[in-house]
Amino acid sequence: MQVDVAVIGAGIAGTMIARELSKYRLRIAVLEREAEVGLGCTKASNSVIHSTAGAKGSRTARLATESNLLFEPL
């Protein structure tokens, strides 16, 4: 099978990259070494986007807040 883009890893980043690329006329393959998609994803996460993460005014706090706003439309 020929593809235009091969995304290596079906974790959070890999699946989101594939999702964004799917908006274009591309043949995309997602390659994952584990038995399931997302099997090793973000083990330290409790699946909550904390808008209060990081010190006030820090880059972490800004990115956490922006991420939180993007979650619902996703």
PyMOL Python script that loads the backbone (N, CA, C, O; Angstrom):
from pymol import cmd

cmd.read_pdbstr("""\
ATOM      1  N   MET A   1       0.853  -1.177   0.000  1.00  0.00           N
ATOM      2  CA  MET A   1       0.000   0.000   0.000  1.00  0.00           C
ATOM      3  C   MET A   1       0.901   1.243   0.000  1.00  0.00           C
ATOM      4  O   MET A   1       1.859   1.319   0.769  1.00  0.00           O
ATOM      5  N   GLN A   2       0.599   2.174  -0.831  1.00  0.00           N
ATOM      6  CA  GLN A   2       1.337   3.432  -0.857  1.00  0.00           C
ATOM      7  C   GLN A   2       0.576   4.479  -0.062  1.00  0.00           C
ATOM      8  O   GLN A   2      -0.649   4.583  -0.138  1.00  0.00           O
ATOM      9  N   VAL A   3       1.341   5.257   0.708  1.00  0.00           N
ATOM     10  CA  VAL A   3       0.738   6.327   1.498  1.00  0.00           C
ATOM     11  C   VAL A   3       1.500   7.622   1.247  1.00  0.00           C
ATOM     12  O   VAL A   3       2.652   7.612   0.812  1.00  0.00           O
ATOM     13  N   ASP A   4       0.848   8.712   1.525  1.00  0.00           N
ATOM     14  CA  ASP A   4       1.493  10.018   1.433  1.00  0.00           C
ATOM     15  C   ASP A   4       2.220  10.363   2.730  1.00  0.00           C
ATOM     16  O   ASP A   4       3.289  10.974   2.715  1.00  0.00           O
ATOM     17  N   VAL A   5       1.624   9.963   3.850  1.00  0.00           N
ATOM     18  CA  VAL A   5       2.180  10.277   5.158  1.00  0.00           C
ATOM     19  C   VAL A   5       2.061   9.046   6.054  1.00  0.00           C
ATOM     20  O   VAL A   5       1.008   8.411   6.114  1.00  0.00           O
ATOM     21  N   ALA A   6       3.140   8.719   6.743  1.00  0.00           N
ATOM     22  CA  ALA A   6       3.115   7.676   7.762  1.00  0.00           C
ATOM     23  C   ALA A   6       3.349   8.346   9.115  1.00  0.00           C
ATOM     24  O   ALA A   6       4.377   8.987   9.333  1.00  0.00           O
ATOM     25  N   VAL A   7       2.393   8.190  10.010  1.00  0.00           N
ATOM     26  CA  VAL A   7       2.517   8.724  11.359  1.00  0.00           C
ATOM     27  C   VAL A   7       2.970   7.567  12.237  1.00  0.00           C
ATOM     28  O   VAL A   7       2.307   6.532  12.299  1.00  0.00           O
ATOM     29  N   ILE A   8       4.085   7.740  12.905  1.00  0.00           N
ATOM     30  CA  ILE A   8       4.624   6.673  13.738  1.00  0.00           C
ATOM     31  C   ILE A   8       4.216   6.930  15.180  1.00  0.00           C
ATOM     32  O   ILE A   8       4.639   7.905  15.802  1.00  0.00           O
ATOM     33  N   GLY A   9       3.393   6.039  15.690  1.00  0.00           N
ATOM     34  CA  GLY A   9       2.909   6.142  17.058  1.00  0.00           C
ATOM     35  C   GLY A   9       1.461   6.576  17.101  1.00  0.00           C
ATOM     36  O   GLY A   9       1.094   7.621  16.564  1.00  0.00           O
ATOM     37  N   ALA A  10       0.637   5.758  17.750  1.00  0.00           N
ATOM     38  CA  ALA A  10      -0.791   6.053  17.855  1.00  0.00           C
ATOM     39  C   ALA A  10      -1.154   6.499  19.260  1.00  0.00           C
ATOM     40  O   ALA A  10      -2.187   6.112  19.808  1.00  0.00           O
ATOM     41  N   GLY A  11      -0.283   7.323  19.832  1.00  0.00           N
ATOM     42  CA  GLY A  11      -0.583   7.938  21.116  1.00  0.00           C
ATOM     43  C   GLY A  11      -1.358   9.227  20.881  1.00  0.00           C
ATOM     44  O   GLY A  11      -1.932   9.435  19.813  1.00  0.00           O
ATOM     45  N   ILE A  12      -1.367  10.064  21.867  1.00  0.00           N
ATOM     46  CA  ILE A  12      -2.120  11.323  21.771  1.00  0.00           C
ATOM     47  C   ILE A  12      -1.618  12.168  20.609  1.00  0.00           C
ATOM     48  O   ILE A  12      -2.410  12.631  19.789  1.00  0.00           O
ATOM     49  N   ALA A  13      -0.312  12.371  20.537  1.00  0.00           N
ATOM     50  CA  ALA A  13       0.236  13.227  19.477  1.00  0.00           C
ATOM     51  C   ALA A  13       0.030  12.605  18.104  1.00  0.00           C
ATOM     52  O   ALA A  13      -0.403  13.288  17.176  1.00  0.00           O
ATOM     53  N   GLY A  14       0.333  11.325  17.960  1.00  0.00           N
ATOM     54  CA  GLY A  14       0.199  10.668  16.661  1.00  0.00           C
ATOM     55  C   GLY A  14      -1.225  10.656  16.137  1.00  0.00           C
ATOM     56  O   GLY A  14      -1.456  10.922  14.957  1.00  0.00           O
ATOM     57  N   THR A  15      -2.183  10.349  17.006  1.00  0.00           N
ATOM     58  CA  THR A  15      -3.567  10.307  16.551  1.00  0.00           C
ATOM     59  C   THR A  15      -4.094  11.703  16.229  1.00  0.00           C
ATOM     60  O   THR A  15      -4.894  11.862  15.307  1.00  0.00           O
ATOM     61  N   MET A  16      -3.653  12.718  16.980  1.00  0.00           N
ATOM     62  CA  MET A  16      -4.097  14.076  16.669  1.00  0.00           C
ATOM     63  C   MET A  16      -3.468  14.587  15.378  1.00  0.00           C
ATOM     64  O   MET A  16      -4.114  15.309  14.619  1.00  0.00           O
ATOM     65  N   ILE A  17      -2.225  14.223  15.127  1.00  0.00           N
ATOM     66  CA  ILE A  17      -1.593  14.587  13.859  1.00  0.00           C
ATOM     67  C   ILE A  17      -2.339  13.929  12.702  1.00  0.00           C
ATOM     68  O   ILE A  17      -2.628  14.576  11.696  1.00  0.00           O
ATOM     69  N   ALA A  18      -2.648  12.648  12.847  1.00  0.00           N
ATOM     70  CA  ALA A  18      -3.391  11.941  11.798  1.00  0.00           C
ATOM     71  C   ALA A  18      -4.769  12.572  11.597  1.00  0.00           C
ATOM     72  O   ALA A  18      -5.240  12.688  10.465  1.00  0.00           O
ATOM     73  N   ARG A  19      -5.403  12.971  12.672  1.00  0.00           N
ATOM     74  CA  ARG A  19      -6.728  13.611  12.571  1.00  0.00           C
ATOM     75  C   ARG A  19      -6.637  14.907  11.779  1.00  0.00           C
ATOM     76  O   ARG A  19      -7.458  15.158  10.897  1.00  0.00           O
ATOM     77  N   GLU A  20      -5.646  15.727  12.090  1.00  0.00           N
ATOM     78  CA  GLU A  20      -5.486  16.988  11.364  1.00  0.00           C
ATOM     79  C   GLU A  20      -5.173  16.733   9.888  1.00  0.00           C
ATOM     80  O   GLU A  20      -5.720  17.404   9.013  1.00  0.00           O
ATOM     81  N   LEU A  21      -4.310  15.780   9.615  1.00  0.00           N
ATOM     82  CA  LEU A  21      -3.951  15.461   8.225  1.00  0.00           C
ATOM     83  C   LEU A  21      -5.135  14.897   7.445  1.00  0.00           C
ATOM     84  O   LEU A  21      -5.193  15.026   6.222  1.00  0.00           O
ATOM     85  N   SER A  22      -6.073  14.275   8.147  1.00  0.00           N
ATOM     86  CA  SER A  22      -7.238  13.691   7.467  1.00  0.00           C
ATOM     87  C   SER A  22      -8.129  14.756   6.833  1.00  0.00           C
ATOM     88  O   SER A  22      -9.023  14.427   6.053  1.00  0.00           O
ATOM     89  N   LYS A  23      -7.900  16.001   7.151  1.00  0.00           N
ATOM     90  CA  LYS A  23      -8.669  17.100   6.561  1.00  0.00           C
ATOM     91  C   LYS A  23      -8.234  17.391   5.125  1.00  0.00           C
ATOM     92  O   LYS A  23      -8.880  18.151   4.405  1.00  0.00           O
ATOM     93  N   TYR A  24      -7.120  16.767   4.727  1.00  0.00           N
ATOM     94  CA  TYR A  24      -6.572  16.985   3.393  1.00  0.00           C
ATOM     95  C   TYR A  24      -6.681  15.703   2.583  1.00  0.00           C
ATOM     96  O   TYR A  24      -6.901  14.627   3.138  1.00  0.00           O
ATOM     97  N   ARG A  25      -6.530  15.817   1.301  1.00  0.00           N
ATOM     98  CA  ARG A  25      -6.623  14.673   0.409  1.00  0.00           C
ATOM     99  C   ARG A  25      -5.294  13.905   0.436  1.00  0.00           C
ATOM    100  O   ARG A  25      -4.476  14.007  -0.477  1.00  0.00           O
ATOM    101  N   LEU A  26      -5.111  13.140   1.507  1.00  0.00           N
ATOM    102  CA  LEU A  26      -3.890  12.384   1.710  1.00  0.00           C
ATOM    103  C   LEU A  26      -4.221  10.942   2.079  1.00  0.00           C
ATOM    104  O   LEU A  26      -5.261  10.658   2.675  1.00  0.00           O
ATOM    105  N   ARG A  27      -3.330  10.055   1.718  1.00  0.00           N
ATOM    106  CA  ARG A  27      -3.416   8.667   2.183  1.00  0.00           C
ATOM    107  C   ARG A  27      -2.505   8.572   3.398  1.00  0.00           C
ATOM    108  O   ARG A  27      -1.291   8.740   3.291  1.00  0.00           O
ATOM    109  N   ILE A  28      -3.100   8.304   4.546  1.00  0.00           N
ATOM    110  CA  ILE A  28      -2.385   8.344   5.813  1.00  0.00           C
ATOM    111  C   ILE A  28      -2.370   6.955   6.439  1.00  0.00           C
ATOM    112  O   ILE A  28      -3.381   6.252   6.455  1.00  0.00           O
ATOM    113  N   ALA A  29      -1.209   6.576   6.951  1.00  0.00           N
ATOM    114  CA  ALA A  29      -1.086   5.338   7.719  1.00  0.00           C
ATOM    115  C   ALA A  29      -0.586   5.702   9.112  1.00  0.00           C
ATOM    116  O   ALA A  29       0.349   6.490   9.257  1.00  0.00           O
ATOM    117  N   VAL A  30      -1.207   5.128  10.127  1.00  0.00           N
ATOM    118  CA  VAL A  30      -0.750   5.308  11.497  1.00  0.00           C
ATOM    119  C   VAL A  30      -0.154   3.973  11.935  1.00  0.00           C
ATOM    120  O   VAL A  30      -0.836   2.948  11.925  1.00  0.00           O
ATOM    121  N   LEU A  31       1.118   3.993  12.319  1.00  0.00           N
ATOM    122  CA  LEU A  31       1.827   2.783  12.706  1.00  0.00           C
ATOM    123  C   LEU A  31       2.004   2.765  14.221  1.00  0.00           C
ATOM    124  O   LEU A  31       2.476   3.736  14.813  1.00  0.00           O
ATOM    125  N   GLU A  32       1.623   1.657  14.834  1.00  0.00           N
ATOM    126  CA  GLU A  32       1.716   1.531  16.292  1.00  0.00           C
ATOM    127  C   GLU A  32       2.291   0.167  16.636  1.00  0.00           C
ATOM    128  O   GLU A  32       1.854  -0.844  16.087  1.00  0.00           O
ATOM    129  N   ARG A  33       3.263   0.127  17.536  1.00  0.00           N
ATOM    130  CA  ARG A  33       3.888  -1.146  17.896  1.00  0.00           C
ATOM    131  C   ARG A  33       3.105  -1.919  18.950  1.00  0.00           C
ATOM    132  O   ARG A  33       3.254  -3.136  19.056  1.00  0.00           O
ATOM    133  N   GLU A  34       2.283  -1.242  19.719  1.00  0.00           N
ATOM    134  CA  GLU A  34       1.513  -1.912  20.762  1.00  0.00           C
ATOM    135  C   GLU A  34       0.261  -2.573  20.184  1.00  0.00           C
ATOM    136  O   GLU A  34      -0.082  -2.361  19.021  1.00  0.00           O
ATOM    137  N   ALA A  35      -0.405  -3.364  20.995  1.00  0.00           N
ATOM    138  CA  ALA A  35      -1.595  -4.088  20.553  1.00  0.00           C
ATOM    139  C   ALA A  35      -2.806  -3.177  20.379  1.00  0.00           C
ATOM    140  O   ALA A  35      -3.727  -3.504  19.631  1.00  0.00           O
ATOM    141  N   GLU A  36      -2.807  -2.039  21.065  1.00  0.00           N
ATOM    142  CA  GLU A  36      -3.939  -1.122  21.019  1.00  0.00           C
ATOM    143  C   GLU A  36      -3.465   0.313  20.797  1.00  0.00           C
ATOM    144  O   GLU A  36      -2.337   0.675  21.132  1.00  0.00           O
ATOM    145  N   VAL A  37      -4.342   1.102  20.234  1.00  0.00           N
ATOM    146  CA  VAL A  37      -4.081   2.528  20.078  1.00  0.00           C
ATOM    147  C   VAL A  37      -4.101   3.167  21.465  1.00  0.00           C
ATOM    148  O   VAL A  37      -4.992   2.890  22.269  1.00  0.00           O
ATOM    149  N   GLY A  38      -3.127   4.011  21.739  1.00  0.00           N
ATOM    150  CA  GLY A  38      -3.095   4.743  22.993  1.00  0.00           C
ATOM    151  C   GLY A  38      -2.732   3.921  24.213  1.00  0.00           C
ATOM    152  O   GLY A  38      -2.949   4.369  25.339  1.00  0.00           O
ATOM    153  N   LEU A  39      -2.190   2.740  24.023  1.00  0.00           N
ATOM    154  CA  LEU A  39      -1.909   1.851  25.154  1.00  0.00           C
ATOM    155  C   LEU A  39      -0.933   2.470  26.150  1.00  0.00           C
ATOM    156  O   LEU A  39      -1.100   2.291  27.356  1.00  0.00           O
ATOM    157  N   GLY A  40       0.070   3.188  25.681  1.00  0.00           N
ATOM    158  CA  GLY A  40       1.059   3.765  26.588  1.00  0.00           C
ATOM    159  C   GLY A  40       0.921   5.262  26.771  1.00  0.00           C
ATOM    160  O   GLY A  40       1.865   5.914  27.218  1.00  0.00           O
ATOM    161  N   CYS A  41      -0.234   5.823  26.437  1.00  0.00           N
ATOM    162  CA  CYS A  41      -0.416   7.284  26.467  1.00  0.00           C
ATOM    163  C   CYS A  41      -0.363   7.869  27.853  1.00  0.00           C
ATOM    164  O   CYS A  41      -1.036   7.396  28.769  1.00  0.00           O
ATOM    165  N   THR A  42       0.417   8.871  28.001  1.00  0.00           N
ATOM    166  CA  THR A  42       0.403   9.768  29.139  1.00  0.00           C
ATOM    167  C   THR A  42       0.022   9.074  30.439  1.00  0.00           C
ATOM    168  O   THR A  42      -1.042   9.328  31.003  1.00  0.00           O
ATOM    169  N   LYS A  43       0.882   8.216  30.896  1.00  0.00           N
ATOM    170  CA  LYS A  43       0.590   7.440  32.094  1.00  0.00           C
ATOM    171  C   LYS A  43       0.393   8.315  33.335  1.00  0.00           C
ATOM    172  O   LYS A  43      -0.302   7.910  34.267  1.00  0.00           O
ATOM    173  N   ALA A  44       0.986   9.496  33.359  1.00  0.00           N
ATOM    174  CA  ALA A  44       0.871  10.359  34.531  1.00  0.00           C
ATOM    175  C   ALA A  44      -0.408  11.188  34.514  1.00  0.00           C
ATOM    176  O   ALA A  44      -0.699  11.892  35.481  1.00  0.00           O
ATOM    177  N   SER A  45      -1.162  11.116  33.447  1.00  0.00           N
ATOM    178  CA  SER A  45      -2.369  11.926  33.325  1.00  0.00           C
ATOM    179  C   SER A  45      -3.555  11.245  34.005  1.00  0.00           C
ATOM    180  O   SER A  45      -3.667  10.019  34.010  1.00  0.00           O
ATOM    181  N   ASN A  46      -4.419  12.047  34.566  1.00  0.00           N
ATOM    182  CA  ASN A  46      -5.665  11.508  35.112  1.00  0.00           C
ATOM    183  C   ASN A  46      -6.836  11.863  34.204  1.00  0.00           C
ATOM    184  O   ASN A  46      -7.989  11.880  34.636  1.00  0.00           O
ATOM    185  N   SER A  47      -6.527  12.146  32.940  1.00  0.00           N
ATOM    186  CA  SER A  47      -7.525  12.430  31.897  1.00  0.00           C
ATOM    187  C   SER A  47      -8.288  13.728  32.127  1.00  0.00           C
ATOM    188  O   SER A  47      -9.410  13.876  31.643  1.00  0.00           O
ATOM    189  N   VAL A  48      -7.707  14.653  32.845  1.00  0.00           N
ATOM    190  CA  VAL A  48      -8.343  15.938  33.095  1.00  0.00           C
ATOM    191  C   VAL A  48      -7.405  17.030  32.601  1.00  0.00           C
ATOM    192  O   VAL A  48      -6.207  17.001  32.884  1.00  0.00           O
ATOM    193  N   ILE A  49      -7.948  17.991  31.864  1.00  0.00           N
ATOM    194  CA  ILE A  49      -7.164  19.152  31.463  1.00  0.00           C
ATOM    195  C   ILE A  49      -7.360  20.213  32.536  1.00  0.00           C
ATOM    196  O   ILE A  49      -8.461  20.736  32.706  1.00  0.00           O
ATOM    197  N   HIS A  50      -6.304  20.526  33.251  1.00  0.00           N
ATOM    198  CA  HIS A  50      -6.391  21.474  34.352  1.00  0.00           C
ATOM    199  C   HIS A  50      -6.059  22.879  33.857  1.00  0.00           C
ATOM    200  O   HIS A  50      -4.931  23.150  33.447  1.00  0.00           O
ATOM    201  N   SER A  51      -7.027  23.748  33.897  1.00  0.00           N
ATOM    202  CA  SER A  51      -6.764  25.118  33.452  1.00  0.00           C
ATOM    203  C   SER A  51      -5.983  25.893  34.499  1.00  0.00           C
ATOM    204  O   SER A  51      -5.570  27.026  34.250  1.00  0.00           O
ATOM    205  N   THR A  52      -5.774  25.298  35.670  1.00  0.00           N
ATOM    206  CA  THR A  52      -5.023  25.979  36.730  1.00  0.00           C
ATOM    207  C   THR A  52      -3.599  25.440  36.846  1.00  0.00           C
ATOM    208  O   THR A  52      -2.905  25.756  37.812  1.00  0.00           O
ATOM    209  N   ALA A  53      -3.153  24.640  35.890  1.00  0.00           N
ATOM    210  CA  ALA A  53      -1.807  24.069  35.939  1.00  0.00           C
ATOM    211  C   ALA A  53      -0.758  25.150  35.776  1.00  0.00           C
ATOM    212  O   ALA A  53      -0.937  26.086  34.997  1.00  0.00           O
ATOM    213  N   GLY A  54       0.329  25.023  36.505  1.00  0.00           N
ATOM    214  CA  GLY A  54       1.446  25.956  36.363  1.00  0.00           C
ATOM    215  C   GLY A  54       1.253  27.233  37.156  1.00  0.00           C
ATOM    216  O   GLY A  54       0.146  27.562  37.583  1.00  0.00           O
ATOM    217  N   ALA A  55       2.340  27.935  37.340  1.00  0.00           N
ATOM    218  CA  ALA A  55       2.303  29.208  38.060  1.00  0.00           C
ATOM    219  C   ALA A  55       1.555  30.253  37.230  1.00  0.00           C
ATOM    220  O   ALA A  55       1.619  30.244  36.001  1.00  0.00           O
ATOM    221  N   LYS A  56       0.865  31.129  37.898  1.00  0.00           N
ATOM    222  CA  LYS A  56       0.091  32.167  37.214  1.00  0.00           C
ATOM    223  C   LYS A  56       0.976  32.943  36.246  1.00  0.00           C
ATOM    224  O   LYS A  56       2.046  33.423  36.620  1.00  0.00           O
ATOM    225  N   GLY A  57       0.522  33.062  35.002  1.00  0.00           N
ATOM    226  CA  GLY A  57       1.262  33.785  33.983  1.00  0.00           C
ATOM    227  C   GLY A  57       2.348  32.975  33.292  1.00  0.00           C
ATOM    228  O   GLY A  57       3.019  33.480  32.392  1.00  0.00           O
ATOM    229  N   SER A  58       2.525  31.731  33.701  1.00  0.00           N
ATOM    230  CA  SER A  58       3.569  30.899  33.100  1.00  0.00           C
ATOM    231  C   SER A  58       3.106  30.328  31.758  1.00  0.00           C
ATOM    232  O   SER A  58       1.918  30.330  31.436  1.00  0.00           O
ATOM    233  N   ARG A  59       4.055  29.853  31.008  1.00  0.00           N
ATOM    234  CA  ARG A  59       3.745  29.216  29.723  1.00  0.00           C
ATOM    235  C   ARG A  59       2.863  27.987  29.950  1.00  0.00           C
ATOM    236  O   ARG A  59       1.925  27.748  29.190  1.00  0.00           O
ATOM    237  N   THR A  60       3.159  27.212  30.990  1.00  0.00           N
ATOM    238  CA  THR A  60       2.366  26.027  31.303  1.00  0.00           C
ATOM    239  C   THR A  60       0.918  26.406  31.572  1.00  0.00           C
ATOM    240  O   THR A  60      -0.001  25.757  31.070  1.00  0.00           O
ATOM    241  N   ALA A  61       0.712  27.451  32.359  1.00  0.00           N
ATOM    242  CA  ALA A  61      -0.644  27.898  32.669  1.00  0.00           C
ATOM    243  C   ALA A  61      -1.367  28.355  31.404  1.00  0.00           C
ATOM    244  O   ALA A  61      -2.539  28.036  31.204  1.00  0.00           O
ATOM    245  N   ARG A  62      -0.671  29.096  30.560  1.00  0.00           N
ATOM    246  CA  ARG A  62      -1.287  29.577  29.311  1.00  0.00           C
ATOM    247  C   ARG A  62      -1.669  28.410  28.404  1.00  0.00           C
ATOM    248  O   ARG A  62      -2.778  28.373  27.870  1.00  0.00           O
ATOM    249  N   LEU A  63      -0.758  27.462  28.230  1.00  0.00           N
ATOM    250  CA  LEU A  63      -1.037  26.316  27.355  1.00  0.00           C
ATOM    251  C   LEU A  63      -2.143  25.428  27.915  1.00  0.00           C
ATOM    252  O   LEU A  63      -2.963  24.907  27.158  1.00  0.00           O
ATOM    253  N   ALA A  64      -2.172  25.254  29.226  1.00  0.00           N
ATOM    254  CA  ALA A  64      -3.233  24.453  29.839  1.00  0.00           C
ATOM    255  C   ALA A  64      -4.596  25.108  29.617  1.00  0.00           C
ATOM    256  O   ALA A  64      -5.572  24.427  29.304  1.00  0.00           O
ATOM    257  N   THR A  65      -4.658  26.421  29.779  1.00  0.00           N
ATOM    258  CA  THR A  65      -5.910  27.141  29.557  1.00  0.00           C
ATOM    259  C   THR A  65      -6.348  27.045  28.097  1.00  0.00           C
ATOM    260  O   THR A  65      -7.519  26.790  27.816  1.00  0.00           O
ATOM    261  N   GLU A  66      -5.414  27.247  27.172  1.00  0.00           N
ATOM    262  CA  GLU A  66      -5.742  27.147  25.744  1.00  0.00           C
ATOM    263  C   GLU A  66      -6.175  25.728  25.381  1.00  0.00           C
ATOM    264  O   GLU A  66      -7.107  25.548  24.597  1.00  0.00           O
ATOM    265  N   SER A  67      -5.517  24.732  25.937  1.00  0.00           N
ATOM    266  CA  SER A  67      -5.881  23.335  25.670  1.00  0.00           C
ATOM    267  C   SER A  67      -7.284  23.040  26.152  1.00  0.00           C
ATOM    268  O   SER A  67      -8.053  22.350  25.482  1.00  0.00           O
ATOM    269  N   ASN A  68      -7.616  23.569  27.328  1.00  0.00           N
ATOM    270  CA  ASN A  68      -8.935  23.343  27.886  1.00  0.00           C
ATOM    271  C   ASN A  68     -10.022  23.889  26.956  1.00  0.00           C
ATOM    272  O   ASN A  68     -11.070  23.264  26.795  1.00  0.00           O
ATOM    273  N   LEU A  69      -9.776  25.043  26.349  1.00  0.00           N
ATOM    274  CA  LEU A  69     -10.752  25.641  25.443  1.00  0.00           C
ATOM    275  C   LEU A  69     -10.901  24.838  24.147  1.00  0.00           C
ATOM    276  O   LEU A  69     -11.955  24.885  23.513  1.00  0.00           O
ATOM    277  N   LEU A  70      -9.873  24.114  23.755  1.00  0.00           N
ATOM    278  CA  LEU A  70      -9.909  23.328  22.512  1.00  0.00           C
ATOM    279  C   LEU A  70     -10.583  21.961  22.687  1.00  0.00           C
ATOM    280  O   LEU A  70     -10.990  21.336  21.707  1.00  0.00           O
ATOM    281  N   PHE A  71     -10.697  21.509  23.923  1.00  0.00           N
ATOM    282  CA  PHE A  71     -11.183  20.155  24.185  1.00  0.00           C
ATOM    283  C   PHE A  71     -12.620  19.917  23.725  1.00  0.00           C
ATOM    284  O   PHE A  71     -12.887  18.927  23.044  1.00  0.00           O
ATOM    285  N   GLU A  72     -13.529  20.786  24.076  1.00  0.00           N
ATOM    286  CA  GLU A  72     -14.944  20.569  23.760  1.00  0.00           C
ATOM    287  C   GLU A  72     -15.213  20.472  22.246  1.00  0.00           C
ATOM    288  O   GLU A  72     -15.913  19.552  21.822  1.00  0.00           O
ATOM    289  N   PRO A  73     -14.684  21.385  21.420  1.00  0.00           N
ATOM    290  CA  PRO A  73     -14.917  21.257  19.982  1.00  0.00           C
ATOM    291  C   PRO A  73     -14.287  19.980  19.386  1.00  0.00           C
ATOM    292  O   PRO A  73     -14.747  19.466  18.366  1.00  0.00           O
ATOM    293  N   LEU A  74     -13.246  19.493  20.033  1.00  0.00           N
ATOM    294  CA  LEU A  74     -12.575  18.287  19.549  1.00  0.00           C
ATOM    295  C   LEU A  74     -13.484  17.085  19.642  1.00  0.00           C
ATOM    296  O   LEU A  74     -13.086  15.980  19.277  1.00  0.00           O
TER     297      LEU A  74
END
""", "prot")
cmd.dss("prot")
cmd.show_as("cartoon", "prot")
cmd.util.cbc("prot")
cmd.orient("prot")
